Amino acid sequence: MSSIMELDLRGVGLPVSLLKFKSALDNMESEDTLEVLVEDPGVVEDFVKIIRRSQGRMIRPRREGDYYRIHVGSNPKVSP
């Protein structure tokens, strides 16, 4: 069953925002979506790098006023 998790990191500085993001990403289940809110464009770039290293992840960053909304989806995990 898929779920949408929201992680509001507006106002949260480095490295705490990166640690919270990585933890949420690692805890995603198959077909989950993580929606992250951040203000700093530099943090968005860091998140993109982390996501690209994670297999089966998709990303759609979008600017909304004074912050960014990032959607991260996990592809269904294939059983051996």
C-alpha positions in Angstrom: 0.0 0.0 0.0 1.5 3.3 -1.0 1.6 6.4 1.2 2.6 10.0 0.9 5.0 11.3 3.6 5.7 15.0 4.0 9.0 16.3 5.4 9.0 20.1 6.1 12.6 21.2 6.3 12.1 24.9 5.8 14.3 26.7 8.3 16.3 23.6 9.1 20.0 24.1 8.4 22.8 21.8 7.2 23.7 19.1 8.1 20.5 18.4 10.0 18.3 18.8 6.9 20.5 16.3 5.0 20.4 13.8 7.8 16.6 14.0 8.1 16.2 13.7 4.4 18.5 10.7 4.1 16.7 9.0 7.0 13.3 9.6 5.4 14.6 8.3 2.1 16.0 5.2 3.6 12.7 4.4 5.4 10.5 4.7 2.3 8.6 1.5 1.4 7.8 0.3 -2.0 5.6 2.7 -4.0 5.8 5.4 -1.3 6.1 9.1 -2.1 8.1 11.6 -0.1 7.3 15.2 -0.4 10.0 17.5 0.9 9.8 21.3 1.5 13.1 23.3 1.6 14.1 26.9 1.2 17.7 26.8 0.2 18.5 26.1 -3.5 21.9 24.6 -2.4 20.1 22.0 -0.3 17.9 21.1 -3.3 21.1 20.4 -5.3 22.4 18.2 -2.4 19.1 16.3 -2.3 19.2 15.7 -6.1 22.7 14.2 -5.7 21.5 11.9 -2.9 18.5 10.8 -4.9 20.6 10.1 -8.0 22.7 7.7 -5.9 19.6 5.9 -4.7 18.4 3.2 -7.1 14.9 3.5 -8.4 14.2 7.0 -7.3 12.4 9.7 -9.2 12.5 13.4 -8.6 10.5 16.5 -9.5 11.8 19.7 -7.8 9.4 22.7 -8.1 9.8 26.2 -6.8 6.7 27.5 -5.0 7.2 31.1 -3.9 10.1 31.3 -1.4 10.6 27.5 -1.1 11.0 24.3 -3.1 8.8 21.3 -3.2 10.5 18.0 -4.1 8.6 14.8 -4.9 10.6 11.6 -4.5 9.0 8.4 -5.5 10.3 4.8 -5.0 9.7 2.3 -7.7 8.2 -1.0 -6.6 10.8 -3.4 -5.2 11.3 -6.5 -7.2 11.3 -9.7 -5.2 14.0 -12.3 -6.0 
